[in-house]
């Protein structure tokens, strides 16, 4: 793909510097130019007094008034990093920074004046302005010498009064608690009314959600996604910057330690092309996934060398820039590459994507900092095949250097709140796997796509993956169980799934229990392209899909798929179901389950190496599974490597209650 570089206008964009940045070519100048490009493109959508920005696109569920504030607040966050990074000073002949100071000072004065026609909605319990208030507070802190300290007293009083709506208000019990923390800490820093008890309670809530090894769940339950990165780790760092000597040193040290542990594995979430792994909600924030990389440097809490930090962050920015983000009008749209609403949530308004501003946090670091001056170093996926177990969220990462693809096997995150509460399941949480090169199918009618999912077929509707119960996560494999959820419930159903990985391969073992026989279907990775439908081929026990750039998704039946009705490979095609492209295709296997309990084994492949999938029948002969006399399943990968899964690892829960105790585990 031909590289492009962000440009702020008619002038020439910065030239790539492959001496300093041999992987991406990006330098600090590219980040500054990208920020200027985004901010300049927003100006025509500002209201007359610059307090709101009304962008084209679907209105969020809080309404147009709230969306307008979102446009101001989230772009102010970007402007603040740009202003503070330049120390409020423009280069000779340039007025970009001073123009931003005046623009956002003017907007703040209008927005926080309750008598002004452009005034902002008040902060009330669980209201969207709570989210935006945090960005305003952070922006005001980081630009204090150039904005807050120069504002008229009346404007400062109005701003403190608007932010003060947080005092005594109730926030959603999730990452929103941290919005209250940073906002009230800013109020404390300027001598405005606040409640220290609310700040302390919000910070203490983090401990309830911590699951170890750097991982928080976003509120109670198993809600693991990028909010761990761009919220739950980021805001404690920003709070400490605001609090200064008021912050408890022991608490700050705890947050730094957890962030360091998180970054030790977060570095594996980026493909060699810079793409963040595609999983979870609010994916329209795109390269916002790079925010904690910079936060680790700001807080002196990173295990990564400076050149690797910049390579990963710049790789994410360049990945989207090369693929037309922002769009031709310079705007971040509601989507991934092109506009695509299924990667958003009902709360996402037209300015929602500008939480991507968090990726520009690195501009707060001086130009002479090693993170900007050190030579880029390769990312982990660039140099070797990796397998990383993440027991906290119940995930297993495996990546391959040959094609730079990162794959995540999911045996833990379902976004359900704690039982017995129910929640709507999502293809961005319930799939068996996600990657940096693919997106899950998201049919507009809300049905389950076939990709990375095993389903019992009731008529034409597949069962859904119910609450995920993690059982085991280690370097080479992970195990979980779930109850297949269908429109017409059938009691006694359970599926226990084990994933064992090596290189580009995953062998899935499904112990499927169902009292009534019927069709069963498993899907591999969905591939998508805007211009050309992916090509597909099938055989009696395999199915394969190839994208025009060579990325290949394949499924091969290894065991258990034979039966009275035989089995067959198939390709399921769709249009408008995938964030990566309009045309999508998924390889699937279909068979008849006879009823009772049956073990199904499948070889799942996602690779850009064309040599790996040239002869699937031969690959089928090289891989295999067999059950030993002790009930253990012995696995053989195509390269001859073997693994062994003890029988008790695949034991279905007994008694079969959805929220009862898990089955006994074997020795790790």
Buried (B, 14 or more C-beta within 10 A) or exposed (E): EEEEBBBBEEEEBBEBBEEBBBBBBBBBBBBBBBBBBBBBBBEEBBBEBBBBBBBEBBBBEBEEBBBBBBBBBBBBBBBBBBBBBBEBEBEEEEEBBBBBBEBBBBBBBBBBBEEBEBBBBEBEEEBBBBBBBBBBBBBBBBBBEBBBEBBEEEBBEBBBBBBBBBBEBEBBBBBBBBBBBBBBBBBBBBEBEBBEEBBEEBBEBBEEBBBEBBBBBBBBBBBBBBBBBBBBBBBBBBBBBBBEEEBEEEBBEBBBEBBBBBBBBBBBBBBBBBBBBBBBBBBBBBBBBBBBBBBBBBBEBBBBBBBBBBBBBBBBBBBBBBBEBBBEEBBBBBBBBBBBBBBBBEBBBBBBBBBBBBBBBBBBBEBEBEBBBBBBBBBBBBEEEBBBBBBBBBBBBBBBBBBBBBBBBBBBBBBBEEEEEEEEBBBBBBBBBBBBBBBBBBBEEEBBBBBBBBBBBBEEEBBBBBBBBBBBBEEBBBBBBBBBBBEEEBEEBBBBBBBBBBBBBBBBBBBBBBEEBBBBBBBBBBBBBEEEBBBBBBBEBBBBBBBEEEBBBBBBBBBBBEBEEEBBBBBBBBEEBBBBBBBBBBBBBBBBBBEEBBBBBBBBBBBBBEEBBEEBEEBBEEBBBEBEEEEBBEBBBBEEEEBEBBBBBBBBBEEBEBEEEBBEEBEE
